[in-house]
């Protein structure tokens, strides 16, 4: 194997060196490096590159069991060799010029196809590249093709080498052009030989290296055959070139000389083979007599030596010997002790050992023993045993199978070692590794949350600066009228105050990202908010010569919203429109009423949005992967924050675009209050529509750790005629279930200490008569599909995300109460 590696390394190094030197010759105009002899064909750049790749591929793929990355690199190099040859053959076959011939260097030699390698060279590359790829193939059928491919490529290269040899000896016209450079021919011939040598299990190489009579004949006849034909061919052509005889006479002379040479060669080898056969028979006879006398003694000595060696490998281990034909099993005293038996307590049967193995490991251990016996290979298996007292121990079994003259398994000799402590150490190691992974994930998550928080701070602090910088630039230009200057100063002042307010609200941003934002909802006029934000953004639009148009419907009713958060959301939409609208564009802001909703519509003539990206516009940190996005940059959080804020108000935000370059329209929709006096929460108007008939005298248990939410939910269900009790923790909730036996449970999953998942699991363990089957609804701010499945798996029937619609919550409760399971929740 070491000799094969050295041969393959030498072949690979030669090809890489030849290719590199040729490329250097082309790069620096050194003709001696491009062609070995003046006047002969030069190695083309593509050929040199192919030789480099071929040498690399042979070296990387010649041996099985290499690393994954090494195999991938070798496969890539071999594939490139095939591609180079195939593309060149395609050029010759189709008459097309695929412009690869002079891709590396221009060929200044006049030719029909400058820079293109010969057909024979391209074909050789295809054959060798395929043979390299099949060297790495796991299929036996594929590897069997390697010798044929390598021999075909080697034959082509040898023909070229022979042509050059004969051409050097005589300048005959039939060898005036071989289509392949001298060093190219030699390199390809070596690559073919390397491919053959690397496959040690190939029939051709086995025959060549065999110590049988067939191998002996091949090693002597094949080289001599090649040499005879080359020499006789050269002599024949030399005579024809000198004018001593014509071609017909030369051909006859070649046949006669070949017959005589081959006859002499065969006779000489037959004589040597006959002498070797006579000597072999005599030696075999003598050796046979000695083998008969020493066979039994050698077998006994080998068994004894193997037993001694295995027993001395470790201390406090047991040894065993299994006679396979008789199924007798012999244990040492130490072996019996490992299995918890006194010396001599083993019954000396295979079945006794089998029953001692743990039932979960029994089949696997028996399969390993059977495989070792059938394949006559070593046994290496670990399993658990159950001692007579019930104690579990881990055993490592190592053994070797010995065969008879007919290659059938006769006996197995081996050792057993107690590895229980090692297994415990491995489990502890795995636990520590898993713990480290958990801690690393937690650290990475904390780092990610920190980055998100920093990005949000940057975004929110820069927004008010837009108006400040815009109006300041106009003031510095000195072209504003006095009343406009005053308005500019007022705008700058308001922006500075807004920025100061932003700094005070930085802690609220954490609540926005975690879903715990508290809003101060009051009925307000959207007209004032929209007008003020548009005025603040006019300088930024003017700096880009963007027409900012405002169309406000004065009849839009008051809408309950948090002024600061709504201003923040609308600001994000408008600043985003200005950012992605080029100079001389336009932006139109409309405030209208549509089907019971107040809508703020922001339409721009900007870069537009790809249809495929529209569903992801409002995802946090998600940006469109295009040159436009790279040009405008951004952290991708503004629209996500806007969506979150609007949804907290019970509204929606959407986007429409006809595609790139066609602008976009963002629509912010808020539900309109139905009463002139709107309370500070959005629940009251909804509750007015809730029917109370089906919830009358229904017992509802609310388990939420927040007092305000408890009061809110209690009011919602009490106004529907239900009896409501509240609990501020899972422990109190469980006590309420057992004491009061409610008919439905409403629980918030995000409670400190013991969460609602633990609560519902405990409830489900109760008997049906004590509430174990009662319907339950999970309220949570976690809205992913994984969170929903977790709630359902824990035992909830319904998963509702916050902020929730009170009407939807009540109707969901009524639907669950109508189910057969609810009707029999407290049945005996």
NUBAFI-144397 format. One record per residue (C-alpha): residue in three letters; x, y, z. Coordinates in steps of 0.2 Angstrom, whole numbers, padded with zeros to 4 digits, always signed. Layout:
BEGIN
alaXYZ
...
This chain:
BEGIN
unk+0000+0000+0000
unk+0014+0012+0004
unk+0022+0008-0013
unk+0006+0012-0021
unk+0005+0028-0012
unk+0022+0033-0017
unk+0019+0029-0036
unk+0003+0038-0036
unk+0011+0053-0027
unk+0025+0053-0040
unk+0013+0052-0055
unk+0002+0066-0047
unk+0018+0077-0044
unk+0024+0074-0062
unk+0008+0080-0070
unk+0006+0095-0059
unk+0024+0100-0062
unk+0022+0097-0081
unk+0006+0107-0081
unk+0013+0122-0071
unk+0029+0123-0081
unk+0019+0123-0097
unk+0007+0137-0090
unk+0023+0147-0085
unk+0030+0145-0102
unk+0014+0151-0110
unk+0013+0166-0097
unk+0031+0171-0100
unk+0033+0166-0118
unk+0046+0152-0114
unk+0045+0140-0129
unk+0056+0127-0120
unk+0043+0125-0107
unk+0029+0124-0119
unk+0037+0111-0130
unk+0051+0099-0125
unk+0059+0098-0142
unk+0060+0113-0155
unk+0048+0110-0170
unk+0037+0097-0161
unk+0020+0101-0154
unk+0018+0112-0139
unk+0007+0108-0124
unk-0009+0119-0125
unk-0014+0129-0110
unk-0030+0119-0108
unk-0020+0103-0109
unk-0009+0110-0095
unk-0023+0114-0084
unk-0031+0097-0087
unk-0015+0088-0082
unk-0014+0098-0066
unk-0032+0094-0062
unk-0029+0075-0067
unk-0014+0074-0055
unk-0024+0082-0041
unk-0039+0071-0044
unk-0028+0055-0044
unk-0019+0059-0028
unk-0036+0064-0019
unk-0046+0049-0025
unk-0034+0034-0027
unk-0038+0028-0009
unk-0055+0023-0001
unk-0060+0030+0016
unk-0053+0048+0013
unk-0061+0063+0022
unk-0077+0070+0015
unk-0069+0087+0010
unk-0054+0078+0002
unk-0066+0067-0008
unk-0077+0082-0014
unk-0061+0091-0020
unk-0055+0076-0029
unk-0072+0073-0037
unk-0073+0091-0042
unk-0055+0090-0050
unk-0060+0074-0060
unk-0076+0081-0066
unk-0067+0097-0073
unk-0055+0085-0082
unk-0070+0076-0090
unk-0078+0093-0094
unk-0062+0100-0102
unk-0061+0084-0113
unk-0080+0084-0117
unk-0081+0102-0122
unk-0066+0101-0134
unk-0074+0085-0142
unk-0090+0094-0144
unk-0081+0108-0153
unk-0073+0096-0165
unk-0090+0086-0167
unk-0101+0101-0170
unk-0089+0113-0178
unk-0093+0126-0165
unk-0081+0137-0156
unk-0086+0138-0138
unk-0071+0150-0134
unk-0062+0139-0121
unk-0047+0136-0132
unk-0039+0152-0128
unk-0047+0156-0112
unk-0031+0155-0102
unk-0018+0162-0115
unk-0019+0167-0133
unk-0010+0155-0146
unk+0001+0165-0158
unk+0005+0149-0169
unk-0006+0150-0185
unk-0018+0135-0184
unk-0036+0131-0189
unk-0041+0130-0171
unk-0028+0141-0161
unk-0025+0135-0143
unk-0036+0119-0145
unk-0029+0102-0139
unk-0030+0087-0151
unk-0044+0075-0152
unk-0034+0061-0145
unk-0029+0072-0130
unk-0047+0077-0127
unk-0053+0059-0128
unk-0039+0054-0116
unk-0045+0067-0103
unk-0063+0061-0104
unk-0058+0043-0101
unk-0046+0047-0087
unk-0058+0059-0078
unk-0071+0046-0079
unk-0059+0033-0072
unk-0055+0045-0057
unk-0073+0048-0053
unk-0076+0029-0053
unk-0061+0026-0042
unk-0072+0035-0028
unk-0088+0026-0033
unk-0095+0014-0019
unk-0102+0003-0032
unk-0092-0012-0037
unk-0099-0011-0055
unk-0092+0006-0057
unk-0075+0002-0051
unk-0074-0012-0063
unk-0074+0000-0077
unk-0058+0009-0071
unk-0045-0003-0078
unk-0054-0002-0095
unk-0055+0017-0096
unk-0037+0019-0090
unk-0031+0006-0103
unk-0040+0015-0117
unk-0032+0032-0112
unk-0015+0024-0110
unk-0016+0016-0127
unk-0020+0033-0135
unk-0005+0040-0125
unk+0006+0026-0129
unk+0002+0027-0148
unk+0008+0045-0147
unk+0024+0041-0138
unk+0028+0027-0150
unk+0024+0039-0164
unk+0037+0052-0157
unk+0050+0039-0154
unk+0048+0033-0172
unk+0048+0051-0179
unk+0064+0055-0169
unk+0073+0040-0177
unk+0067+0043-0195
unk+0058+0059-0202
unk+0044+0049-0210
unk+0029+0059-0216
unk+0016+0048-0208
unk+0023+0054-0190
unk+0025+0072-0195
unk+0010+0077-0184
unk+0004+0067-0169
unk-0009+0079-0162
unk-0001+0077-0144
unk+0014+0085-0137
unk+0028+0074-0131
unk+0027+0078-0112
unk+0008+0078-0114
unk+0009+0060-0121
unk+0021+0055-0106
unk+0010+0063-0093
unk-0006+0055-0099
unk+0003+0038-0100
unk+0008+0040-0082
unk-0009+0045-0077
unk-0016+0030-0085
unk-0003+0019-0076
unk-0007+0028-0059
unk-0026+0025-0061
unk-0022+0006-0064
unk-0010+0005-0049
unk-0022+0014-0037
unk-0035+0001-0039
unk-0026-0014-0031
unk-0041-0025-0032
unk-0043-0024-0051
unk-0041-0040-0060
unk-0027-0034-0071
unk-0017-0027-0057
unk-0020-0043-0047
unk-0014-0053-0062
unk+0002-0043-0064
unk+0006-0044-0046
unk+0001-0062-0043
unk+0014-0075-0038
unk+0005-0088-0049
unk+0011-0095-0066
unk-0001-0083-0074
unk+0007-0068-0066
unk+0024-0074-0070
unk+0020-0076-0088
unk+0012-0059-0089
unk+0026-0050-0081
unk+0038-0058-0094
unk+0029-0058-0110
unk+0019-0041-0110
unk+0035-0029-0108
unk+0044-0040-0120
unk+0030-0039-0133
unk+0029-0020-0132
unk+0048-0018-0134
unk+0049-0030-0149
unk+0036-0022-0159
unk+0043-0004-0155
unk+0060-0010-0160
unk+0055-0020-0176
unk+0044-0006-0181
unk+0058+0007-0180
unk+0070-0004-0189
unk+0057-0007-0203
unk+0054+0012-0205
unk+0072+0016-0204
unk+0075+0004-0219
unk+0061+0011-0229
unk+0067+0029-0225
unk+0085+0024-0231
unk+0078+0017-0247
unk+0084-0001-0244
unk+0068-0009-0248
unk+0050-0004-0251
unk+0034-0005-0239
unk+0029-0022-0245
unk+0046-0030-0242
unk+0047-0020-0225
unk+0030-0027-0219
unk+0035-0045-0224
unk+0052-0043-0215
unk+0042-0036-0199
unk+0031-0052-0199
unk+0045-0064-0201
unk+0055-0055-0187
unk+0040-0054-0176
unk+0037-0073-0178
unk+0055-0077-0174
unk+0056-0066-0159
unk+0040-0071-0152
unk+0044-0090-0154
unk+0061-0088-0146
unk+0053-0078-0131
unk+0039-0091-0129
unk+0051-0105-0129
unk+0063-0097-0117
unk+0049-0093-0105
unk+0042-0111-0107
unk+0059-0118-0102
unk+0060-0107-0086
unk+0042-0111-0082
unk+0044-0130-0083
unk+0060-0129-0072
unk+0050-0119-0059
unk+0035-0131-0059
unk+0047-0146-0056
unk+0055-0137-0041
unk+0038-0132-0035
unk+0031-0150-0035
unk+0046-0156-0026
unk+0045-0143-0013
unk+0026-0145-0011
unk+0029-0164-0008
unk+0041-0161+0006
unk+0031-0147+0014
unk+0016-0158+0014
unk+0024-0171+0024
unk+0030-0159+0036
unk+0013-0150+0037
unk+0004-0167+0041
unk+0016-0170+0056
unk+0015-0152+0063
unk-0003-0147+0060
unk-0010-0153+0076
unk+0004-0146+0087
unk+0004-0129+0078
unk-0015-0128+0080
unk-0013-0131+0099
unk+0001-0120+0101
unk-0008-0106+0092
unk-0024-0108+0102
unk-0014-0108+0118
unk-0003-0092+0113
unk-0019-0083+0108
unk-0028-0087+0125
unk-0012-0081+0134
unk-0011-0065+0125
unk-0029-0060+0127
unk-0029-0064+0145
unk-0014-0053+0148
unk-0021-0038+0140
unk-0030-0032+0155
unk-0032-0036+0173
unk-0048-0042+0181
unk-0056-0048+0165
unk-0063-0064+0161
unk-0059-0076+0147
unk-0070-0088+0137
unk-0069-0101+0124
unk-0083-0107+0113
unk-0083-0123+0103
unk-0094-0119+0089
unk-0097-0137+0082
unk-0102-0144+0100
unk-0109-0127+0107
unk-0099-0129+0123
unk-0094-0113+0132
unk-0079-0113+0144
unk-0078-0098+0156
unk-0063-0093+0167
unk-0067-0090+0186
unk-0065-0071+0183
unk-0078-0073+0169
unk-0090-0081+0180
unk-0087-0067+0193
unk-0091-0054+0180
unk-0108-0061+0178
unk-0111-0063+0197
unk-0108-0082+0198
unk-0097-0091+0209
unk-0082-0101+0201
unk-0090-0116+0192
unk-0107-0109+0193
unk-0109-0107+0174
unk-0118-0121+0166
unk-0106-0121+0151
unk-0119-0118+0138
unk-0122-0104+0125
unk-0140-0103+0130
unk-0135-0099+0148
unk-0125-0084+0142
unk-0139-0078+0131
unk-0151-0078+0146
unk-0139-0067+0156
unk-0140-0053+0143
unk-0152-0039+0146
unk-0168-0042+0135
unk-0166-0025+0126
unk-0148-0030+0121
unk-0150-0048+0118
unk-0154-0048+0099
unk-0140-0035+0095
unk-0127-0046+0104
unk-0133-0062+0096
unk-0132-0054+0079
unk-0114-0048+0082
unk-0109-0066+0087
unk-0118-0073+0072
unk-0110-0061+0060
unk-0093-0065+0067
unk-0095-0083+0065
unk-0102-0082+0048
unk-0089-0070+0042
unk-0075-0078+0052
unk-0071-0060+0058
unk-0067-0053+0075
unk-0081-0050+0088
unk-0083-0032+0096
unk-0099-0029+0105
unk-0105-0020+0121
unk-0121-0025+0130
unk-0129-0025+0147
unk-0131-0041+0158
unk-0142-0044+0173
unk-0134-0052+0187
unk-0144-0065+0198
unk-0147-0051+0211
unk-0155-0040+0197
unk-0140-0028+0196
unk-0136-0021+0178
unk-0118-0021+0172
unk-0111-0016+0155
unk-0099-0029+0147
unk-0087-0026+0132
unk-0084-0043+0123
unk-0069-0044+0112
unk-0066-0061+0103
unk-0058-0069+0088
unk-0065-0084+0077
unk-0053-0098+0072
unk-0056-0109+0057
unk-0052-0126+0051
unk-0044-0132+0035
unk-0061-0130+0026
unk-0062-0112+0032
unk-0077-0116+0043
unk-0078-0108+0060
unk-0072-0120+0074
unk-0070-0110+0090
unk-0071-0092+0097
unk-0059-0086+0110
unk-0061-0070+0118
unk-0062-0059+0134
unk-0076-0050+0143
unk-0073-0034+0152
unk-0084-0024+0164
unk-0086-0006+0157
unk-0100+0000+0169
unk-0090+0014+0176
unk-0084+0019+0159
unk-0102+0020+0153
unk-0107+0031+0168
unk-0093+0042+0164
unk-0098+0043+0146
unk-0116+0048+0152
unk-0110+0061+0163
unk-0099+0068+0149
unk-0114+0068+0137
unk-0124+0077+0150
unk-0111+0090+0152
unk-0109+0092+0134
unk-0128+0095+0132
unk-0128+0107+0146
unk-0114+0117+0137
unk-0124+0117+0122
unk-0139+0124+0131
unk-0129+0137+0139
unk-0121+0142+0123
unk-0138+0143+0114
unk-0144+0154+0129
unk-0129+0165+0127
unk-0132+0166+0108
unk-0150+0171+0111
unk-0145+0184+0123
unk-0132+0191+0111
unk-0145+0191+0097
unk-0158+0200+0108
unk-0145+0213+0113
unk-0141+0216+0094
unk-0160+0218+0091
unk-0162+0230+0105
unk-0147+0241+0099
unk-0154+0241+0081
unk-0171+0247+0087
unk-0163+0261+0098
unk-0153+0267+0082
unk-0168+0267+0071
unk-0179+0276+0083
unk-0167+0290+0088
unk-0162+0293+0070
unk-0180+0296+0064
unk-0183+0313+0073
unk-0167+0319+0066
unk-0174+0318+0048
unk-0185+0334+0051
unk-0171+0343+0061
unk-0158+0340+0047
unk-0170+0344+0033
unk-0176+0361+0040
unk-0159+0365+0045
unk-0152+0363+0028
unk-0166+0374+0021
unk-0162+0388+0034
unk-0144+0387+0030
unk-0148+0390+0012
unk-0156+0406+0017
unk-0170+0405+0004
unk-0185+0404+0017
unk-0197+0418+0020
unk-0199+0424+0037
unk-0215+0415+0041
unk-0207+0399+0034
unk-0192+0402+0045
unk-0202+0402+0060
unk-0211+0387+0055
unk-0195+0378+0052
unk-0189+0383+0069
unk-0205+0377+0077
unk-0203+0360+0068
unk-0185+0359+0074
unk-0191+0362+0091
unk-0205+0349+0090
unk-0193+0336+0083
unk-0180+0340+0097
unk-0194+0337+0110
unk-0200+0322+0101
unk-0182+0315+0102
unk-0181+0319+0120
unk-0198+0309+0122
unk-0190+0295+0112
unk-0176+0293+0124
unk-0188+0292+0139
unk-0198+0278+0129
unk-0182+0267+0126
unk-0187+0256+0139
unk-0204+0254+0131
unk-0196+0247+0116
unk-0191+0231+0125
unk-0210+0229+0129
unk-0214+0231+0111
unk-0202+0217+0106
unk-0208+0205+0120
unk-0226+0208+0117
unk-0230+0216+0134
unk-0233+0234+0128
unk-0246+0244+0137
unk-0256+0257+0127
unk-0265+0272+0133
unk-0280+0272+0121
unk-0291+0288+0120
unk-0303+0294+0107
unk-0293+0306+0096
unk-0294+0315+0079
unk-0282+0306+0067
unk-0283+0322+0056
unk-0272+0331+0068
unk-0259+0317+0070
unk-0258+0315+0051
unk-0256+0333+0047
unk-0242+0336+0060
unk-0232+0321+0055
unk-0233+0326+0036
unk-0228+0343+0041
unk-0213+0336+0050
unk-0208+0326+0035
unk-0210+0339+0022
unk-0192+0346+0023
unk-0185+0328+0021
unk-0196+0326+0005
unk-0191+0343-0001
unk-0173+0339+0000
unk-0176+0325-0013
unk-0188+0336-0023
unk-0202+0324-0019
unk-0220+0331-0020
unk-0228+0326-0004
unk-0247+0328-0005
unk-0260+0327+0009
unk-0278+0322+0007
unk-0288+0322+0023
unk-0306+0318+0025
unk-0312+0330+0039
unk-0327+0318+0042
unk-0317+0304+0049
unk-0323+0301+0067
unk-0312+0300+0082
unk-0303+0284+0084
unk-0296+0277+0101
unk-0277+0276+0099
unk-0261+0279+0109
unk-0255+0296+0102
unk-0236+0292+0104
unk-0237+0275+0097
unk-0248+0279+0083
unk-0237+0294+0078
unk-0222+0282+0078
unk-0231+0269+0067
unk-0236+0282+0054
unk-0219+0291+0055
unk-0211+0274+0050
unk-0223+0272+0035
unk-0220+0290+0029
unk-0201+0290+0031
unk-0200+0273+0023
unk-0209+0280+0008
unk-0197+0295+0007
unk-0182+0284+0008
unk-0187+0272-0006
unk-0194+0286-0018
unk-0181+0294-0030
unk-0179+0312-0034
unk-0194+0321-0043
unk-0206+0307-0037
unk-0222+0310-0027
unk-0230+0303-0011
unk-0248+0305-0007
unk-0255+0303+0010
unk-0274+0300+0012
unk-0285+0299+0027
unk-0302+0291+0023
unk-0316+0280+0030
unk-0318+0263+0023
unk-0331+0250+0029
unk-0330+0255+0048
unk-0311+0258+0048
unk-0301+0274+0048
unk-0288+0271+0035
unk-0271+0280+0032
unk-0265+0277+0015
unk-0247+0281+0010
unk-0244+0279-0009
unk-0227+0282-0017
unk-0219+0281-0034
unk-0204+0273-0028
unk-0194+0257-0032
unk-0209+0245-0028
unk-0208+0228-0021
unk-0205+0211-0029
unk-0221+0200-0028
unk-0211+0186-0020
unk-0206+0197-0006
unk-0223+0205-0002
unk-0227+0192+0011
unk-0211+0195+0021
unk-0211+0215+0021
unk-0217+0216+0039
unk-0205+0202+0046
unk-0192+0208+0058
unk-0174+0211+0051
unk-0180+0204+0034
unk-0175+0214+0018
unk-0178+0211+0000
unk-0162+0203-0008
unk-0159+0214-0023
unk-0148+0228-0028
unk-0161+0241-0023
unk-0161+0234-0006
unk-0142+0235-0005
unk-0142+0252-0011
unk-0154+0259+0002
unk-0148+0248+0016
unk-0158+0248+0032
unk-0160+0237+0047
unk-0177+0230+0043
unk-0186+0234+0059
unk-0197+0249+0056
unk-0211+0240+0047
unk-0211+0226+0059
unk-0213+0238+0074
unk-0227+0247+0064
unk-0236+0231+0062
unk-0235+0226+0080
unk-0241+0243+0086
unk-0256+0243+0074
unk-0261+0226+0079
unk-0260+0231+0097
unk-0273+0244+0093
unk-0284+0231+0085
unk-0280+0237+0068
unk-0271+0230+0053
unk-0257+0236+0041
unk-0255+0230+0023
unk-0245+0233+0008
unk-0248+0232-0011
unk-0236+0234-0026
unk-0237+0230-0044
unk-0219+0226-0045
unk-0202+0234-0046
unk-0202+0252-0052
unk-0221+0254-0049
unk-0221+0261-0032
unk-0230+0254-0017
unk-0246+0258-0006
unk-0246+0255+0013
unk-0263+0255+0021
unk-0265+0257+0040
unk-0282+0253+0046
unk-0290+0256+0063
unk-0307+0252+0069
unk-0319+0267+0072
unk-0327+0269+0089
unk-0346+0267+0089
unk-0349+0279+0103
unk-0344+0297+0106
unk-0338+0292+0124
unk-0326+0278+0121
unk-0318+0271+0137
unk-0299+0269+0139
unk-0299+0251+0133
unk-0306+0244+0117
unk-0315+0229+0125
unk-0331+0239+0130
unk-0338+0242+0112
unk-0335+0224+0108
unk-0343+0217+0123
unk-0359+0226+0119
unk-0362+0214+0105
unk-0360+0198+0115
unk-0375+0187+0119
unk-0377+0182+0137
unk-0390+0169+0135
unk-0378+0154+0134
unk-0366+0160+0148
unk-0379+0163+0161
unk-0374+0155+0178
unk-0359+0147+0169
unk-0344+0145+0181
unk-0329+0153+0173
unk-0311+0152+0181
unk-0299+0165+0175
unk-0280+0161+0180
unk-0270+0177+0175
unk-0255+0184+0185
unk-0260+0202+0180
unk-0273+0211+0190
unk-0279+0222+0176
unk-0281+0208+0164
unk-0290+0198+0178
unk-0302+0212+0181
unk-0305+0214+0162
unk-0309+0196+0159
unk-0320+0195+0174
unk-0330+0210+0168
unk-0331+0203+0150
unk-0339+0186+0157
unk-0349+0194+0171
unk-0358+0205+0158
unk-0362+0190+0149
unk-0371+0182+0164
unk-0357+0170+0170
unk-0351+0167+0187
unk-0332+0172+0188
unk-0318+0168+0200
unk-0300+0173+0197
unk-0283+0166+0202
unk-0266+0175+0201
unk-0255+0159+0200
unk-0256+0141+0194
unk-0257+0135+0212
unk-0272+0146+0216
unk-0280+0140+0200
unk-0278+0122+0204
unk-0285+0125+0221
unk-0300+0134+0213
unk-0303+0120+0201
unk-0304+0107+0215
unk-0314+0118+0227
unk-0326+0127+0215
unk-0327+0115+0200
unk-0328+0128+0186
unk-0336+0123+0169
unk-0322+0132+0159
unk-0305+0137+0162
unk-0296+0153+0155
unk-0278+0153+0158
unk-0263+0164+0153
unk-0248+0154+0148
unk-0235+0167+0153
unk-0235+0167+0172
unk-0220+0168+0183
unk-0215+0152+0193
unk-0227+0138+0188
unk-0235+0142+0171
unk-0252+0137+0163
unk-0244+0122+0154
unk-0240+0114+0171
unk-0257+0119+0178
unk-0267+0111+0163
unk-0257+0095+0164
unk-0261+0093+0183
unk-0280+0097+0179
unk-0280+0083+0166
unk-0274+0071+0179
unk-0290+0074+0189
unk-0305+0062+0188
unk-0319+0068+0176
unk-0330+0071+0191
unk-0317+0083+0198
unk-0315+0093+0182
unk-0302+0083+0173
unk-0311+0085+0157
unk-0317+0103+0158
unk-0314+0114+0142
unk-0299+0126+0143
unk-0293+0141+0133
unk-0275+0146+0133
unk-0271+0165+0132
unk-0254+0169+0126
unk-0243+0182+0117
unk-0233+0169+0109
unk-0242+0166+0092
unk-0231+0154+0082
unk-0237+0137+0076
unk-0225+0129+0089
unk-0233+0138+0103
unk-0250+0133+0097
unk-0245+0115+0096
unk-0237+0116+0113
unk-0253+0122+0121
unk-0264+0109+0113
unk-0252+0095+0118
unk-0252+0101+0136
unk-0271+0099+0136
unk-0279+0115+0131
unk-0293+0114+0118
unk-0290+0132+0111
unk-0275+0143+0109
unk-0279+0162+0107
unk-0265+0175+0105
unk-0265+0192+0113
unk-0272+0205+0109
unk-0288+0195+0108
unk-0305+0201+0103
unk-0317+0199+0118
unk-0331+0194+0107
unk-0321+0180+0099
unk-0315+0175+0116
unk-0333+0173+0123
unk-0340+0164+0107
unk-0325+0152+0108
unk-0330+0149+0126
unk-0348+0146+0121
unk-0342+0134+0107
unk-0332+0124+0119
unk-0346+0123+0131
unk-0357+0116+0118
unk-0345+0101+0115
unk-0350+0084+0122
unk-0334+0084+0132
unk-0339+0099+0141
unk-0357+0093+0144
unk-0349+0077+0153
unk-0335+0086+0161
unk-0341+0083+0179
unk-0350+0067+0175
unk-0348+0053+0187
